[in-house]
Amino acid sequence: MRKLPVFGVLSHALRSVLNNIRFAWHVSWPWLAILLPLGLAADFTLPHIDPEATDPAAIARNGQAGLGYLALGALSMLVFSSIAVSWHRYILMDEIPLCMARLRLDRVVWRYFGNTLLVILIVTVASIPLVALVSLTTVMIGLGTAAAGGLTMAAAGLFAIPLSYRLMVKLPAIAIGNNGFTMREALARTTGNALQLCMAGVIVIIAALLIGTLLGGLAALLSASSGGGGAMVASVVQQLVSWLVTIFTVTFLTSLYGFFVEERDF
């Protein structure tokens, strides 16, 4: 059983991103050039969601907007699955996609996309008993609503983060064509590393939130100085944050695969 060096894997992933950021952009920009206008179109054409809506017309508009953003979110996940496959293959196989190959939507990308959705489903279902137990416990001991909600979310996160990463070790295997590697094997290879993966995952999430906050603040300043271009600035920043988080997360998964499956050391 291999024990994951938390700061070793994070520093390895960070170095991989920094040393190859130009290639990451090379792989990604054709997809981002397609996704960004679609995001802008959704922001300008879909109705604003009103969480306090009560009349049927407003509820219908909320439903329309929700379906629109759900479709955009699914498309974004598919796009980032394509980018992830190319990035995994570059890191693990030194494969460099050229021209239209960067817009790949082949069987490998669809398998990657489908398995990502499957991981989300598995983790969600597996978290339900824990969430129910913690919620019931908070009610029994009489915690306030805010405290109970915070405790429940913390418990769910500490359970879901390591399980997600353990299952997602399969994703780099899909990207490089190692189709015999299953989620069961991914769980077996990562046994005994729940704490390490939880620590690494929390650090990644905090770093992503900090980056998002900093870039969001920059977007607010630029939006205030650009008059009517505020929505466009916000959309560009949102896409940039999503891209940076995706590249680092995919690199982190690649490092996990290298450590647990290929038995590389950092």
N, C-alpha and C positions, 0 to 999 in steps of 0.2 A: 504493500500500500504506500503510494507516494504522497507526501505531505506538501501541499502547495505553499511556496514562499510568497506571502501576500504582497509585500512591497517589491519583491523581485519580479513577479509577473506584471504588476502595474508599471514599474519602471521600464520593463521590456516592451510592453505595449505602447507606452508613451514615446520611447525612443523610436520604435518602428513607425509611429505616425509622423513624428517630427522629421525623421530621416527620409520619409517617402511622401511628404505632404503634396509635393508637386505632382507625383504620379497619382495620388488619390484624387486630385482635382482633374487630372487627365482622364481618369476613368469616369468621373462623376458628372462633369459639366454638361455633356449632351443631354442626360436625363434631367438635370436641374433646369436646363433651358426650356424643357417641355413642361416640367412641373410648376415652375414659378408662374407662368402666365395663367395656368389653370387655377392656381391658388388665388391669384389676383381677381380672376373672373368670378370665382366663388364669393370672394369678399364683397364684390361690387354688385352681384346679381342676386345672391341668396338673401332672403329676408333676415333681419336681426332676430335672434332668439330672445324671447321675453320670458324669463323664468317665473314671472308672476302672472302670466296670462290666464284668464278665466273664460273669456268669451270664445265661442266655437271658431270664429274666423282667426283669432290670434293663435289658438291652439293648432289650427290647421297650418298656419304659417310656420309655427315652431316645428311641426312634423316635417314640412317641406324642407326647411333649413337643416333639420337633423339628418334627413335622408341624404341631402346633398353633401353635407360634411362627412357623413359616414362613407359615401362613395369616394370622396376625395381622399379620406384616410386610408381606405383599402387600396386605392391606386398608389398612394404614397408608399404604403408598405410593400407593394409589388415592385415599385421603382427602386426602393432601397434594398430589396432582395436581389435585384439584378446587380446593383452596385456592389453589394456584399459578396456575391459569387465571384465577380471579377477581382475584388480585393483579396479574398481568401486565396484565389488561384495565383495571384501575383506573389503574395507573401510566402505561400507554401510550395509553389511550383515555378516561380519566376516567369509566369505566363503574362505577356503584355498584350491586351486587346487593342486592336487598331480600328480606326474608322467606325463603321456601323456595328462592329462586333461589341462595342461598348454599350449598345442598346439591345443587348441580348435578352430575349424572352423565350428561351428554349425550355426543354423539359427539366433541366437542372434547376433553373430559376423557379419554375412552378413548384417543383418538389421542395425547394428551400422555402418558398412562400407558404406552401401548405403545412410544412412541418413547424414553421414559426407559429401559425395559427393553432396547430395542434398543441404546442407547448403552452400557449396562452390558455387554451381550454383545459388542459390537464391540471395546470397550476391553479386555475380558478376553481375547478371542481374539488381538488384536493384541499383547498383552503376553506371551503364552506364549513366542515365540521369544527375546525379550530375557531373560526369567526363566531359560529353559533355558541360554542362553549364559552369563549371569552365574553361575549355579549351577555349571556345568561349569568355568568359569574358577577359581572359588573352590576347587573340589576339586583342580584341577591345581596350584594354588600352595600348597595345604595349609593354608588358613585353618581356624580352629576353627569349630565348629558355630554358636556365637552370632555371631561376626563374619561368617560366610558368610550366615547368615540376615538379619542387619541390612543387609549390603551389597545383597543381592538385593531386599529390601523397599524400600530407598532407590532403587535403580535403577528398579524397577517403578513406584514412586510418581512419580518425576520424569518418567517417560514417560507414565504414565496421566493425571496431573492436567491437563496442558495439552491432551492429546487429548480428554479428557472435556469440558472447557469449550468447546473449538472445535466439537465436535459438538453440544453442548447449546445453542449459539446458535440452533439451529432451534426449540427449545421455545417461546420467546416468540412466534415466528412462528406456530406452531400455535395458541397461545392467542388471538391476535387475528385468526385466520382467513386468514393469508397462506400458503395451502396450496401455493403454487407454489415456496416457498423450501425447498430440499432440504439434506440434510447435505453433499452435495458442494459446494453453494454456500456453506454455512457454513464449510467447510474453506478454500474459496477466499478468502472475505472475511477470514479470520483468519490467512492465510499470513504468516509472518515474525514471529509474536507468541508463539511457543511459550515463550520465556524469560519474557516479561512475564506470560503466563497462569500459568506455573508459579510465579512469585514471588507473584502475587496469590492463587493457590490455596493455597499453603503458609501464607500469612498467615491466610487464612480458616479453614483447618483448625486452626492453632494457636489462633486466637481461639475457635473452637468448643470445642476441648479445654479451654481455660481456663475458659470459661463452664460447661461440663459439670462440671469439677472443683470450681469454686466452689459451684455449686448442689448438686452431689453431697455436698459437705461440709456444706452447710446442711441437706440432707435427712437426713444421718446424725445431726446434732445434734437435729433435730426428732423423728426416729424414736426416738432414745434417750430423749427426754422424753415421748413419746406412748405408750409401752408397746406394746400390741398393734396400734397403728395404723401401725407402721413400714412395712409393705408398701404401704399406701395412700399414705403420704407419698412413698416411693421412686417409685411409679408416677406420681404427679402430677408430681414433679420431672422424671422421664424424659420425660413428654409435653410439659412446658414447654420443656425443652431442645430436643427434636425440633422443636417449633413455632418457637422462636427461630431455630434453625439453618436451618430451611426458609424462613422469611420472609426472612432475610438472603441466603441462596443464591439464591432466586428474584429478589430485588431486584438482586443482582449480575448474574444472567443478563439481566435486563431492561436494566441499564446497558450490558452488552456488546452486546446487540442494538441499543440506541440508538446506540452508538458505531460499530459495524462496519456495520450495515445501514442505519440511518437517518442515519448520519454526523453525529450530534450531538456537540457538544464539551462538556467539563466545565469 
